[in-house]
Amino acid sequence: MHTIRQYLAAVPQLQRHWSERLNCSLAEDVVLGAALLGASMASDPEALLLYSTTDPVRLARTLALLNDPPWNASEAIAFEAFWRPPAAISFSP
């Protein structure tokens, strides 16, 4: 999350763009984390995701966002495609 946080902070227009598309403020770490989890869940509902925090307030806020997301599934999938690097491509001569 640190890398995408830095990238969005360095390109405010991009942060604004995705915040508007996802209907939430990606400037907030908790919201960004929930959006990344939600995007992964929307993109691959069968995948196993691991999440860890020692902050009960962060956990509660993350779960609230995931249980009632401000984004729709298609926007979440588009966000996931934006931030997730493509799978390695192998070329044969």
PyMOL commands that set and color helices and strands:
alter all, ss='L'
color gray80, all
select helices_A, chain A and resi 2-10+12-22+29-43+56-67+73-83
alter helices_A, ss='H'
color red, helices_A
deselect
rebuild
show_as cartoon
